[in-house]
Amino acid sequence: MRQGKAHLRARVNGNLALRFSGQGLTSFAGLELVRQFLQRIEFSRRLRRHLHGADPAGDFSSVAVVRLILAMLMIGARRLWHVRHLVGDPVIQRFCGLAVLPGDRTLSRWLSRCVGGVRAGLHALNGELIAEVVQRLKLKRITLDVDGTVVSTGLTVERAFRGYNPHHRKVPSYYPITAYLAQTGHLMRVRNRSGNVHDGKASLPFLRDLFAQVERFLGRQLKIEMRLDGAFFRSEIVAWLRSRAEYAIKVPFYPWLGLKPLIQRQRRWTRIAPDLEAFEAMVTIPTWKNRALRIAIYRRRVQHVSPKNFQLDLFDPDDGHWEYSAITTNKPLGLRALWKFMAGRGTHEKVLAQLKNGFAFDVVPTRSFAANSTWQILSVLAHNLITNFQIALAARPRPRTSKRRSLFLLRSIHTLRYEFLGRAGIVRHPQGRATLTLAPNLPTHKLFERIVAKLASAA
């Protein structure tokens, strides 16, 4: 029903006067729903168990500190000193189980005490939480994407060096490596590294730890697929993966591989799509002890000249411009299916972007390498808890695809903050019972009631 214009406008006679009151006001009402979810999965008990024997607690318990940092990351805080702006918020205090919040220096000192044993406990907790979702979905195989990403640091940060920062080559940085689980949207594991560490040269220990985590929490029977970029095209990695997983690895056009002469001699290409053609061949690599690899070579028609273009050497310029790429694999896939399978790696890049922008993964909170490494693990843990929250309560299923995309429609953390995490409310105690009151907004009302109902039915 249409309304008259007189009913649509509101008069604003002057500026609002400011008043600060400690009457139970909160800016993060939706965080109470996440707290109830963590209570249902017994998060605190599990964390306490995994930190047993390596607990760096001081005046504040490690469980409370971890929950506080997770709350900060979920609501959008990007610096340790942002904790000062959370003092007095009743929902934050309930989430952490604290009457008094620690200061930013206390958080910094706690992070600095998180040595290898503490980080191992956090990794174990992360693996356990992911395994529950995988087992509930009864997956027979999982697809893992492994890649590194750059985190720029200051000049005085411990173990930060100049290296593989493509946009700021002279800026010291970290180069953490992450593993992404394509079917569920989780980040399986993260390891912080100095900026001068090459992905391929230093990745084998990370892969060993990753496979050990899968075996520990998911068993040996689960089939594993790996998707890796060209930095991982190394003899020791291919040899190690061959007997452990099915893999697809981008192949760089190194001169010693002989791919360019192979392309020059090829006259018959299989059409994959209107602008995509491919062929495959067995390539023997003498420098790898004459190991033979199945390599699929693709070319895509483009409208511009690019660094991946060998136009002047291969074909008549009237034939258009082409970009070339190559993939080696031990999977029994055709050329079209292999191309789609490898294209699914792009989701990992999007998740890394959300991790940096949404969960402060690219922030370097202290000068300590141990503290910064722990911060990255907690950032990943916050992302995975939000993913678990969505899968358990609200996410809609999505059909399976050959790209191995997530089986659920997952919302970004920015959307979740706008819809329910960052909703204002007030905590009161009528008749002695704590009650959270929100503004009467119909979409918010329905969303909160739906989540509460699912939490109650899952309890």
Protein Blocks (a to p, Z undefined) as FASTA:
>chain_A
ZZdfklmpccdfbdcddddddehpafblmlmmmmmmmmmnommmmmmmmmgoiacbffbc
fklmmmmmmmmmmnopabfklmmmmgopaklmmmnopabdcdfklmmmmmmmmcfklmmm
mmmmmmmmmmmmmmmnopabdcdddddddddddfkbghiacfjdfklmmbccdddddddd
fknopafbdcdddfkbcfklmmmmmmmmmmmmmmmmnojkbccdddddfklmcfklmmmm
mmmoccdddddddfklommmmmmmpmbdcdfbfkbccdddddddfknoopacdddddddd
dfbdcfklcklmmmcfklopadddddddfbdcdfklmmmmmmmmmmmmmmmmmmmmmnom
mpcfbfbfklmmmmmmmmmmmmmmmmmmmmmmmpccddddfkopafbdcddfklmmmmmm
mpccddddeehiacddddddfklmmmmmmmmmmmmmmZZ
